[in-house]
Amino acid sequence: MTLSSAQLRRAATLQEKIESMQSELAALLGSPQSSAGPVKKKRTMSAAARKKIAAAQKARWAAQKAVASAKKGK
């Protein structure tokens, strides 16, 4: 596909308009532009932290189960 110089200029103008409208929209919505910065690293959790969270959740489940069985027993 061969484009004339006029078509190339028109395409460049349209591209500039699209980019300016996208940045204006991002400013209105308060969201950062997609090409604004580096990709953030995924956070990882240590094994000790996972064990601590699991133990706390098991304790919550046990407490909830105890309350439910106490209500059933009445």
Contacts in CASP RR format, 6 or more apart in sequence:
PFRMAT RR
TARGET T0000
AUTHOR 0000-0000-0000
METHOD contacts of the structure
MODEL  1
MTLSSAQLRRAATLQEKIESMQSELAALLGSPQSSAGPVKKKRTMSAAAR
KKIAAAQKARWAAQKAVASAKKGK
3 11 0 8 1.000
22 33 0 8 1.000
23 33 0 8 1.000
26 32 0 8 1.000
26 33 0 8 1.000
END
